[in-house]
Amino acid sequence: MASGIPSGFQLFQAGSSNLPKIIIGGLGPGDADLIPDAVLKLVRTHLTFLRTRKHPCAYVFEDLDSFDHLYESQRDEAGIHEVMVEQLVRESTDLGTIGYLVPGSPLIAERTVELLRQREEVSVEILPGVSFLDLVWERLQVDPIARNVSIVDAQAFGTEVTGLKGPLLVAQCDNRSALSGIKLSIDVEEPPKVTVLQRLGLEDEAVFEVEWENLDLGFEPDHLTSLWIPELPRSDLARLIVDLHALVRRLRSECPWDMDQTHVSLIPGLLEEANEVVEAIELAEKGEGSLEDLVEELGDLLFHIIMQSVIGEEEKTFDLADVAREVRNKMIRRHPHIFDRNSGSPMPTKEELVEQWQTIKAAERETANSKKSRAN
């Protein structure tokens, strides 16, 4: 990365009451004319880093170092962000103030910005800039507040759209795999038409409609591609989960028995339902029970899970989305051979997968214990 300190740069003085500072600016949606003047001034006055050169305006800052080598050498995107943040914190500690430039706006879908804001040993200053969203709303002639638009990440479409309805903007549709995941996430009789928005503000800008069945075939996606779904149809699964959640909330507000339950009071019933699920599985395996029985018992267990989540929601401690998010993230972490695997690399054996699972689980436990120790 950076070597040496340019003339005119002031070192952070040890013992100063001021924290080292990282000033974060955005490159805008793609047109160099939309780069804020404050960003250009930042580059002239402070040592500045680019998150990536994969942006149409990166050529304006050809002398700046970027973190692209991390994307090329590491597979874990979350780990890449951690490494970037550590590097930026070290540089700011040495120099006192540094700059950091990201694509678009620092306030929109920038994980490194979130991580930097969590670091107590540095202060973060944001230079507001133009987001690709500004161009999206102009091209679509849409007021996102008036239309109650939801914005989701294409990489997590299947989980983020659960329970959503109405118009939807899907950002970061940068590969066919993500588009296929979006197409398969909605199973409805009348799928919607989709508007594709690509490279807004650039000479090769493209805005066009595509049929749902051609979503992953009709065009070539890139890192400047978004999708506009004017009305998101809910799948049967999403609708039923939302309806069941609403039913449990109603029971908690109207039924004297349900209103009286707590996390602890539900334990006997929870254990009973779990045992009945096991029994239904074993009977079905022996040919002495039916799959309908198993479906019924799994439903009873699901009811308990939602009831526990609704109680957490009422106590403002956690909700059903937290439960789903936690298990989703855990499964992604514990299956790097699926979600973080280089194409062409061999699939681990079952024995290796068991060992990998235990290693990851132990690392998670160590991290959790470390956080508890810091909290105490």
C-alpha positions as a Python dict, from the first residue, in 0.01 Angstrom:
ca = {
    (1, 'M'): (0, 0, 0),
    (2, 'A'): (131, 347, 80),
    (3, 'S'): (504, 395, 124),
    (4, 'G'): (639, 710, 287),
    (5, 'I'): (453, 1025, 385),
    (6, 'P'): (391, 1294, 123),
    (7, 'S'): (521, 1639, 200),
    (8, 'G'): (268, 1863, 368),
    (9, 'F'): (96, 1573, 550),
    (10, 'Q'): (73, 1624, 925),
    (11, 'L'): (139, 1331, 1154),
    (12, 'F'): (-103, 1257, 1435),
    (13, 'Q'): (65, 1369, 1755),
    (14, 'A'): (92, 1109, 2030),
    (15, 'G'): (-88, 1218, 2343),
    (16, 'S'): (-330, 1440, 2151),
    (17, 'S'): (-687, 1445, 2276),
    (18, 'N'): (-813, 1408, 1920),
    (19, 'L'): (-869, 1068, 1770),
    (20, 'P'): (-717, 974, 1434),
    (21, 'K'): (-965, 1056, 1159),
    (22, 'I'): (-1077, 876, 844),
    (23, 'I'): (-1262, 1100, 598),
    (24, 'I'): (-1479, 891, 366),
    (25, 'G'): (-1598, 1021, 31),
    (26, 'G'): (-1795, 871, -255),
    (27, 'L'): (-1705, 859, -623),
    (28, 'G'): (-2067, 903, -726),
    (29, 'P'): (-2264, 679, -963),
    (30, 'G'): (-2018, 689, -1253),
    (31, 'D'): (-2002, 1029, -1423),
    (32, 'A'): (-1682, 1213, -1327),
    (33, 'D'): (-1875, 1541, -1326),
    (34, 'L'): (-2072, 1411, -1026),
    (35, 'I'): (-1766, 1365, -805),
    (36, 'P'): (-1812, 1613, -517),
    (37, 'D'): (-1562, 1898, -490),
    (38, 'A'): (-1503, 1794, -129),
    (39, 'V'): (-1371, 1460, -250),
    (40, 'L'): (-1130, 1625, -492),
    (41, 'K'): (-1007, 1852, -212),
    (42, 'L'): (-966, 1552, 18),
    (43, 'V'): (-735, 1381, -230),
    (44, 'R'): (-524, 1696, -261),
    (45, 'T'): (-482, 1740, 115),
    (46, 'H'): (-464, 1392, 266),
    (47, 'L'): (-324, 1051, 185),
    (48, 'T'): (-625, 872, 34),
    (49, 'F'): (-711, 513, -56),
    (50, 'L'): (-959, 369, -306),
    (51, 'R'): (-1167, 70, -206),
    (52, 'T'): (-1159, -48, -567),
    (53, 'R'): (-1067, 70, -915),
    (54, 'K'): (-1368, -113, -1059),
    (55, 'H'): (-1556, 211, -1102),
    (56, 'P'): (-1589, 439, -1406),
    (57, 'C'): (-1442, 739, -1219),
    (58, 'A'): (-1140, 559, -1076),
    (59, 'Y'): (-921, 689, -1360),
    (60, 'V'): (-946, 1038, -1208),
    (61, 'F'): (-742, 909, -913),
    (62, 'E'): (-480, 704, -1095),
    (63, 'D'): (-212, 777, -834),
    (64, 'L'): (-409, 638, -539),
    (65, 'D'): (-359, 291, -395),
    (66, 'S'): (-658, 58, -394),
    (67, 'F'): (-755, -263, -216),
    (68, 'D'): (-817, -457, -537),
    (69, 'H'): (-533, -696, -457),
    (70, 'L'): (-739, -825, -163),
    (71, 'Y'): (-1033, -912, -387),
    (72, 'E'): (-796, -1104, -612),
    (73, 'S'): (-616, -1294, -334),
    (74, 'Q'): (-893, -1369, -82),
    (75, 'R'): (-1222, -1555, -118),
    (76, 'D'): (-1403, -1441, 197),
    (77, 'E'): (-1562, -1101, 124),
    (78, 'A'): (-1632, -1042, 493),
    (79, 'G'): (-1266, -1110, 567),
    (80, 'I'): (-1161, -870, 293),
    (81, 'H'): (-1360, -591, 454),
    (82, 'E'): (-1199, -661, 791),
    (83, 'V'): (-851, -643, 639),
    (84, 'M'): (-933, -313, 468),
    (85, 'V'): (-1058, -163, 792),
    (86, 'E'): (-748, -272, 983),
    (87, 'Q'): (-523, -117, 718),
    (88, 'L'): (-716, 211, 723),
    (89, 'V'): (-711, 230, 1102),
    (90, 'R'): (-332, 174, 1105),
    (91, 'E'): (-275, 440, 841),
    (92, 'S'): (-491, 695, 1024),
    (93, 'T'): (-313, 619, 1351),
    (94, 'D'): (21, 694, 1183),
    (95, 'L'): (-88, 1005, 994),
    (96, 'G'): (-369, 1152, 1202),
    (97, 'T'): (-608, 1199, 910),
    (98, 'I'): (-647, 998, 590),
    (99, 'G'): (-902, 975, 309),
    (100, 'Y'): (-1094, 674, 184),
    (101, 'L'): (-1301, 667, -136),
    (102, 'V'): (-1578, 422, -215),
    (103, 'P'): (-1803, 374, -519),
    (104, 'G'): (-2130, 565, -520),
    (105, 'S'): (-2220, 712, -181),
    (106, 'P'): (-2053, 612, 148),
    (107, 'L'): (-2399, 597, 302),
    (108, 'I'): (-2541, 332, 67),
    (109, 'A'): (-2451, -39, 92),
    (110, 'E'): (-2091, 11, 211),
    (111, 'R'): (-1994, -256, 463),
    (112, 'T'): (-1647, -110, 525),
    (113, 'V'): (-1806, 219, 628),
    (114, 'E'): (-2025, 35, 879),
    (115, 'L'): (-1720, -141, 1023),
    (116, 'L'): (-1517, 180, 1045),
    (117, 'R'): (-1797, 351, 1236),
    (118, 'Q'): (-1779, 74, 1493),
    (119, 'R'): (-1411, 134, 1566),
    (120, 'E'): (-1376, 341, 1883),
    (121, 'E'): (-1008, 426, 1828),
    (122, 'V'): (-1078, 641, 1520),
    (123, 'S'): (-1328, 908, 1426),
    (124, 'V'): (-1511, 891, 1094),
    (125, 'E'): (-1625, 1183, 883),
    (126, 'I'): (-1856, 1127, 587),
    (127, 'L'): (-1855, 1348, 278),
    (128, 'P'): (-2208, 1311, 135),
    (129, 'G'): (-2220, 1244, -235),
    (130, 'V'): (-2448, 1142, -520),
    (131, 'S'): (-2571, 784, -500),
    (132, 'F'): (-2673, 563, -790),
    (133, 'L'): (-3015, 573, -624),
    (134, 'D'): (-3057, 938, -724),
    (135, 'L'): (-3020, 843, -1088),
    (136, 'V'): (-3246, 540, -1046),
    (137, 'W'): (-3535, 749, -915),
    (138, 'E'): (-3488, 1004, -1194),
    (139, 'R'): (-3483, 741, -1470),
    (140, 'L'): (-3787, 564, -1327),
    (141, 'Q'): (-3968, 889, -1246),
    (142, 'V'): (-4039, 748, -901),
    (143, 'D'): (-4057, 910, -558),
    (144, 'P'): (-3931, 623, -336),
    (145, 'I'): (-4099, 761, -23),
    (146, 'A'): (-4436, 818, -187),
    (147, 'R'): (-4425, 469, -341),
    (148, 'N'): (-4290, 306, -24),
    (149, 'V'): (-4006, 139, -216),
    (150, 'S'): (-3800, -134, -52),
    (151, 'I'): (-3432, -173, -142),
    (152, 'V'): (-3258, -509, -109),
    (153, 'D'): (-2922, -664, -195),
    (154, 'A'): (-2932, -916, -478),
    (155, 'Q'): (-2693, -1144, -290),
    (156, 'A'): (-2947, -1194, -10),
    (157, 'F'): (-3268, -1157, -209),
    (158, 'G'): (-3432, -1481, -96),
    (159, 'T'): (-3422, -1392, 272),
    (160, 'E'): (-3459, -1014, 256),
    (161, 'V'): (-3783, -1016, 55),
    (162, 'T'): (-3971, -1240, 299),
    (163, 'G'): (-4277, -1046, 409),
    (164, 'L'): (-4214, -752, 178),
    (165, 'K'): (-4471, -624, -66),
    (166, 'G'): (-4500, -340, -312),
    (167, 'P'): (-4226, -196, -539),
    (168, 'L'): (-3872, -320, -497),
    (169, 'L'): (-3528, -208, -614),
    (170, 'V'): (-3266, -484, -620),
    (171, 'A'): (-2910, -353, -608),
    (172, 'Q'): (-2573, -515, -683),
    (173, 'C'): (-2698, -759, -946),
    (174, 'D'): (-2346, -822, -1066),
    (175, 'N'): (-2361, -1184, -1189),
    (176, 'R'): (-2594, -1441, -1342),
    (177, 'S'): (-2593, -1654, -1028),
    (178, 'A'): (-2752, -1369, -830),
    (179, 'L'): (-3011, -1318, -1105),
    (180, 'S'): (-3096, -1689, -1105),
    (181, 'G'): (-3141, -1678, -728),
    (182, 'I'): (-3382, -1386, -764),
    (183, 'K'): (-3584, -1563, -1035),
    (184, 'L'): (-3614, -1882, -834),
    (185, 'S'): (-3707, -1701, -512),
    (186, 'I'): (-4050, -1601, -641),
    (187, 'D'): (-4282, -1885, -741),
    (188, 'V'): (-4602, -1724, -864),
    (189, 'E'): (-4843, -1778, -1151),
    (190, 'E'): (-4802, -1429, -1296),
    (191, 'P'): (-4442, -1315, -1244),
    (192, 'P'): (-4381, -942, -1291),
    (193, 'K'): (-4192, -768, -1568),
    (194, 'V'): (-3865, -621, -1454),
    (195, 'T'): (-3685, -303, -1554),
    (196, 'V'): (-3308, -340, -1580),
    (197, 'L'): (-3095, -32, -1505),
    (198, 'Q'): (-2728, -48, -1604),
    (199, 'R'): (-2439, 200, -1588),
    (200, 'L'): (-2662, 500, -1517),
    (201, 'G'): (-2500, 831, -1603),
    (202, 'L'): (-2244, 678, -1838),
    (203, 'E'): (-2232, 685, -2217),
    (204, 'D'): (-2338, 319, -2240),
    (205, 'E'): (-2629, 358, -1996),
    (206, 'A'): (-2909, 108, -2056),
    (207, 'V'): (-3264, 98, -1919),
    (208, 'F'): (-3492, -174, -2057),
    (209, 'E'): (-3759, -427, -1961),
    (210, 'V'): (-3704, -802, -1942),
    (211, 'E'): (-3947, -1089, -1893),
    (212, 'W'): (-3914, -1272, -1562),
    (213, 'E'): (-3827, -1604, -1725),
    (214, 'N'): (-3537, -1433, -1908),
    (215, 'L'): (-3404, -1256, -1601),
    (216, 'D'): (-3077, -1452, -1594),
    (217, 'L'): (-3050, -1499, -1972),
    (218, 'G'): (-3164, -1184, -2151),
    (219, 'F'): (-2868, -956, -2074),
    (220, 'E'): (-2516, -944, -1933),
    (221, 'P'): (-2508, -820, -1569),
    (222, 'D'): (-2225, -615, -1423),
    (223, 'H'): (-2139, -435, -1098),
    (224, 'L'): (-2347, -133, -1210),
    (225, 'T'): (-2670, -330, -1263),
    (226, 'S'): (-2992, -292, -1062),
    (227, 'L'): (-3345, -428, -1107),
    (228, 'W'): (-3676, -249, -1061),
    (229, 'I'): (-3972, -470, -970),
    (230, 'P'): (-4281, -244, -974),
    (231, 'E'): (-4493, -481, -764),
    (232, 'L'): (-4340, -768, -570),
    (233, 'P'): (-4567, -1071, -565),
    (234, 'R'): (-4546, -1272, -249),
    (235, 'S'): (-4484, -1644, -277),
    (236, 'D'): (-4705, -1887, -87),
    (237, 'L'): (-4423, -1951, 161),
    (238, 'A'): (-4373, -1584, 241),
    (239, 'R'): (-4747, -1522, 269),
    (240, 'L'): (-4804, -1819, 499),
    (241, 'I'): (-4514, -1732, 732),
    (242, 'V'): (-4638, -1373, 758),
    (243, 'D'): (-4994, -1494, 820),
    (244, 'L'): (-4882, -1737, 1090),
    (245, 'H'): (-4678, -1466, 1258),
    (246, 'A'): (-4982, -1236, 1255),
    (247, 'L'): (-5198, -1515, 1398),
    (248, 'V'): (-4959, -1570, 1691),
    (249, 'R'): (-4950, -1198, 1762),
    (250, 'R'): (-5329, -1194, 1772),
    (251, 'L'): (-5336, -1488, 2013),
    (252, 'R'): (-5090, -1302, 2236),
    (253, 'S'): (-5323, -1002, 2246),
    (254, 'E'): (-5662, -1177, 2278),
    (255, 'C'): (-5628, -1531, 2421),
    (256, 'P'): (-5590, -1538, 2804),
    (257, 'W'): (-5376, -1854, 2796),
    (258, 'D'): (-5142, -1734, 2521),
    (259, 'M'): (-5115, -1390, 2681),
    (260, 'D'): (-4992, -1553, 3002),
    (261, 'Q'): (-4703, -1747, 2845),
    (262, 'T'): (-4333, -1665, 2883),
    (263, 'H'): (-4013, -1805, 2737),
    (264, 'V'): (-3981, -2033, 3041),
    (265, 'S'): (-4344, -2144, 3071),
    (266, 'L'): (-4336, -2271, 2711),
    (267, 'I'): (-4039, -2506, 2773),
    (268, 'P'): (-4246, -2820, 2861),
    (269, 'G'): (-4460, -2781, 2549),
    (270, 'L'): (-4155, -2710, 2335),
    (271, 'L'): (-3984, -3029, 2454),
    (272, 'E'): (-4303, -3228, 2401),
    (273, 'E'): (-4342, -3104, 2045),
    (274, 'A'): (-3976, -3171, 1964),
    (275, 'N'): (-4010, -3528, 2092),
    (276, 'E'): (-4326, -3577, 1889),
    (277, 'V'): (-4139, -3464, 1576),
    (278, 'V'): (-3873, -3726, 1646),
    (279, 'E'): (-4139, -3990, 1705),
    (280, 'A'): (-4318, -3901, 1380),
    (281, 'I'): (-3992, -3932, 1187),
    (282, 'E'): (-3914, -4271, 1338),
    (283, 'L'): (-4265, -4405, 1276),
    (284, 'A'): (-4260, -4284, 915),
    (285, 'E'): (-3922, -4453, 865),
    (286, 'K'): (-4065, -4782, 991),
    (287, 'G'): (-4371, -4748, 773),
    (288, 'E'): (-4596, -4717, 1078),
    (289, 'G'): (-4669, -4347, 1041),
    (290, 'S'): (-4744, -4101, 764),
    (291, 'L'): (-4573, -3794, 630),
    (292, 'E'): (-4892, -3605, 712),
    (293, 'D'): (-4826, -3680, 1078),
    (294, 'L'): (-4472, -3545, 1041),
    (295, 'V'): (-4600, -3229, 873),
    (296, 'E'): (-4845, -3173, 1158),
    (297, 'E'): (-4580, -3218, 1428),
    (298, 'L'): (-4333, -2992, 1246),
    (299, 'G'): (-4609, -2731, 1231),
    (300, 'D'): (-4660, -2754, 1607),
    (301, 'L'): (-4285, -2705, 1657),
    (302, 'L'): (-4283, -2409, 1417),
    (303, 'F'): (-4569, -2256, 1615),
    (304, 'H'): (-4353, -2271, 1929),
    (305, 'I'): (-4061, -2106, 1750),
    (306, 'I'): (-4282, -1822, 1630),
    (307, 'M'): (-4442, -1788, 1975),
    (308, 'Q'): (-4097, -1754, 2136),
    (309, 'S'): (-4003, -1495, 1872),
    (310, 'V'): (-4322, -1293, 1925),
    (311, 'I'): (-4254, -1283, 2300),
    (312, 'G'): (-3904, -1156, 2222),
    (313, 'E'): (-4056, -899, 1989),
    (314, 'E'): (-4290, -776, 2263),
    (315, 'E'): (-3999, -750, 2507),
    (316, 'K'): (-3794, -569, 2238),
    (317, 'T'): (-3511, -824, 2270),
    (318, 'F'): (-3535, -1009, 1936),
    (319, 'D'): (-3788, -1105, 1671),
    (320, 'L'): (-3850, -1372, 1407),
    (321, 'A'): (-3632, -1188, 1155),
    (322, 'D'): (-3341, -1200, 1402),
    (323, 'V'): (-3389, -1576, 1441),
    (324, 'A'): (-3397, -1634, 1064),
    (325, 'R'): (-3103, -1400, 1004),
    (326, 'E'): (-2890, -1565, 1274),
    (327, 'V'): (-2938, -1919, 1146),
    (328, 'R'): (-2892, -1808, 784),
    (329, 'N'): (-2564, -1634, 863),
    (330, 'K'): (-2448, -1927, 1074),
    (331, 'M'): (-2514, -2176, 796),
    (332, 'I'): (-2326, -1958, 547),
    (333, 'R'): (-2028, -1934, 783),
    (334, 'R'): (-2027, -2307, 845),
    (335, 'H'): (-2052, -2402, 479),
    (336, 'P'): (-1754, -2224, 318),
    (337, 'H'): (-1728, -2521, 78),
    (338, 'I'): (-2059, -2400, -69),
    (339, 'F'): (-2065, -2022, -26),
    (340, 'D'): (-1692, -1941, -34),
    (341, 'R'): (-1549, -2200, -268),
    (342, 'N'): (-1333, -2129, -569),
    (343, 'S'): (-1468, -2283, -886),
    (344, 'G'): (-1269, -2593, -969),
    (345, 'S'): (-1154, -2659, -612),
    (346, 'P'): (-1239, -3011, -488),
    (347, 'M'): (-1534, -3066, -256),
    (348, 'P'): (-1415, -3176, 92),
    (349, 'T'): (-1490, -3531, 202),
    (350, 'K'): (-1760, -3595, 461),
    (351, 'E'): (-1491, -3653, 723),
    (352, 'E'): (-1322, -3324, 634),
    (353, 'L'): (-1657, -3146, 650),
    (354, 'V'): (-1719, -3272, 1004),
    (355, 'E'): (-1376, -3148, 1112),
    (356, 'Q'): (-1433, -2815, 934),
    (357, 'W'): (-1770, -2774, 1109),
    (358, 'Q'): (-1615, -2832, 1451),
    (359, 'T'): (-1329, -2590, 1379),
    (360, 'I'): (-1564, -2313, 1269),
    (361, 'K'): (-1794, -2378, 1565),
    (362, 'A'): (-1501, -2356, 1808),
    (363, 'A'): (-1387, -2028, 1650),
    (364, 'E'): (-1739, -1887, 1685),
    (365, 'R'): (-1748, -1988, 2051),
    (366, 'E'): (-1410, -1825, 2112),
    (367, 'T'): (-1527, -1503, 1946),
    (368, 'A'): (-1848, -1503, 2153),
    (369, 'N'): (-1655, -1556, 2477),
    (370, 'S'): (-1416, -1275, 2384),
    (371, 'K'): (-1708, -1037, 2330),
    (372, 'K'): (-1857, -1134, 2667),
    (373, 'S'): (-1525, -1070, 2838),
    (374, 'R'): (-1497, -725, 2682),
    (375, 'A'): (-1855, -647, 2782),
    (376, 'N'): (-1782, -739, 3144),
}
